[in-house]
């Protein structure tokens, strides 16, 4: 794996300044002349803003905007003010590609966001054509970095969030539960769901050759009634269920599982990305009442109650004060992406795409989620995120992940040479 370099970029000084200055900066807040020869730096964003998963796009938008407001309040990037334009991807590849073209036509110097793995894979080659970097802050398919960057050499792709590797971390928790031997999945019926399930199976088999995988049911985007999927896998009498529908769909499937008495008949429900704020908000009442019987476990690409650092606490406080919400992982990754772009532009002293890419190489950056290390060979930022059990803690306004299990990335991330999934 890539070794950490000696230089570490800190976002903390900018956060501190942003908390003590006016976050809603006006053009007058950027006092010095822009050193990059532009009237302003333009940041293009996109994410899903419609349908039951729309909170993820809103969180991307809120994270970006908070970072931009803080940076502008602190003097911009080399004296240049930032502005943002944000579009709805509708979770549709064609729309995502159209958005990227529109944002570049508007003058975007770099792009941030994207929720769907399908949209991300469609965007990759287009970014190269447009000669613009996108910092991907949600879409998780391993193919984005393994195939498009590592194998095909598309350097315009940078991913700030953890990839689908993170969903497999559940295997490292349940491997120590010998009674949980029979596994089923209710999966998101597209790239993400299939890959997450495959990686979970491979990692669990490595530690528990006795496990069986007994049933699969696949639900497309915008599924409202999951009862047929639940009934289908429960007919195979699993001990554990690995689930990948996310956002509002995760809340719906879990409530329907409660109505069907599933938690009386299984030992573990593993909800991939169930540590996201929107899922925990939606299920706080059920978690507080212990309706899941301590059997609901989840992963996340960032959780607001970890790491316990001053930087993370300040970020969460600033986000709550600005938006009256807790940040989910899409917010943190997008917030950090803007600051990472700031560090790279300041190092390069240029807005040229090739110069920014060169400046990212070897980068180690401290962010609210912890230390992120840029992998030069696939443009993936590597960092650790714990998994845990859904619990109610009166110290927080919503349910959180507790009983946290933290694993080194070397235990479940993939490294070159990237082989095919078995």
C-alpha positions, 0 to 999 in steps of 0.5 A: 500500500502507499506509504504516508509521506511526511507532509500533512495538510491540516483542515483544522486551522480553516475550520477554526477560522470559519467558526469564529468568522462570519460563515455567510461570506460576501465578496468583500470578505475576500480582501486580497486579489486573486493570485490565479487570474480568475474572477472566482473559483467555480465548484460544480456539484451534483447528487440526487435531490429527488425521490426517497434518497434525496437526503444524500444529495442535500448532504453533499450540497450542505457539506460543500457549501459549509466548506466554501463559506468557511474558506471564503470567510478566511480569504478564499484560495490564494485570494480567490473567492469560491462559488458553487453550482449544484445539480440533481443527478436523478441517479441516472447516468445520462443525467449525470453526464449531462450535468458534468457537461453543463457545469464545465460549460458554466466554468467549473474548475473542479467537480464534487459529488455523485451518489450512484456507482452507475452514474460514476462509471458513466462519468469517468471517461467524460471527465477525461474528455472534459479535462476536469477533476471530479472528487467522488464523495459517495459512489462506492464501486471498486471499479471506479478506481481499480478499472478506470484509474488503475487499469485505464489511466483516467487520472481525472477521477479522485475518490474521497469516500471509502469504496465498497470495501467498507461494506465488507467490514461486517465480515470481520465483526460477524466472524467471531459469532460462531452461531451465525452460519447461514447468510442471506442478502437483500441487495440493491439491484445494481452494481453496488449491491452485487459487489458489496455482497460478493466482497462480504462473502469473500472476506467472511469465507477467508475467516469462516469456511463453515459459513453458508450463503443460502438466499439472495433477493434483489430490489431495484431503486425506489422499491417501496414494498420489500415484504416479498424480498424479506419473505423470500430470504426468510424461507431459507432460514438464515441466521444473518442477513446482509442488506444494501438498500440505503437511505430512506429505503433502508428505513423502509425495509427495516420497519417492514422486517419488524412488522414481519417478526424477522428479528425474532428469528435471526441473530444479525441484520447487517445494514451496509451504510446503516450508520448514515444519519438519515437512517439513524434519524428514521429509526431512532424511536425503534432503536430507543425501544430496543425493537431490534433486540441488539441485532442491528449492526451497520457500517458507514463511510463516516460516522459523526460520533467518531473519531473523538477528535477536536477537528471532528467535534468542531466540524459537527458543531459547525454543521449543526449550527449552519443546517440544524442537522447532523452530517452524514458521510456524504456531507463529511466527504464533500466538505473534506473534498473541497478542503483537499482541493484547496490544499492541492490548488495552493500547492500547485498555485494553479487551476490547471487540471494536470497541476492539481493532479500532481499536487495530490500525489503523496498527500496525507490530510487530516480531516474530520473523518481522520487521516486520509492518505492519497493512493497515487496508483488509483487516486483513492483516499484511504482511511479507517471507519468503524462499524458498530451496533445501532444503539440509543445514547441520550448524549445524542439527539438521534440513535448512533453506532455504538459498540464500535469495532475499528479495523486497519484498512489492510484487513479488508481494503484491496491493493494491486494487483487487483484481481477479479472478484470470485 
